[in-house]
């Protein structure tokens, strides 16, 4: 799935807002998982509190990066994710 998304055009890889990612990661069973985004993660000023997240993305905006790291989260590249969990 990731490889297929990497080969998509930029039009078909829309950015993902921080609020949407938080909403998806709050679902049951996803507490200690890594959010993998094949695209850009952008900041959302409507969210006041950012929980601790572990994110792997192609790009992260500077404000989203600072908010995730300030909350104690971690941002990975795909290379780092492959080294950390090679089997997925």
Secondary structure as UniProt FT lines:
FT   HELIX           2..6
FT   HELIX           10..12
FT   STRAND          16..17
FT   HELIX           18..25
FT   TURN            28..29
FT   TURN            31..32
FT   STRAND          35..42
FT   TURN            45..46
FT   STRAND          54..60
FT   HELIX           62..70
FT   TURN            71..72
FT   STRAND          74..76
FT   HELIX           78..84
FT   TURN            86..87
//
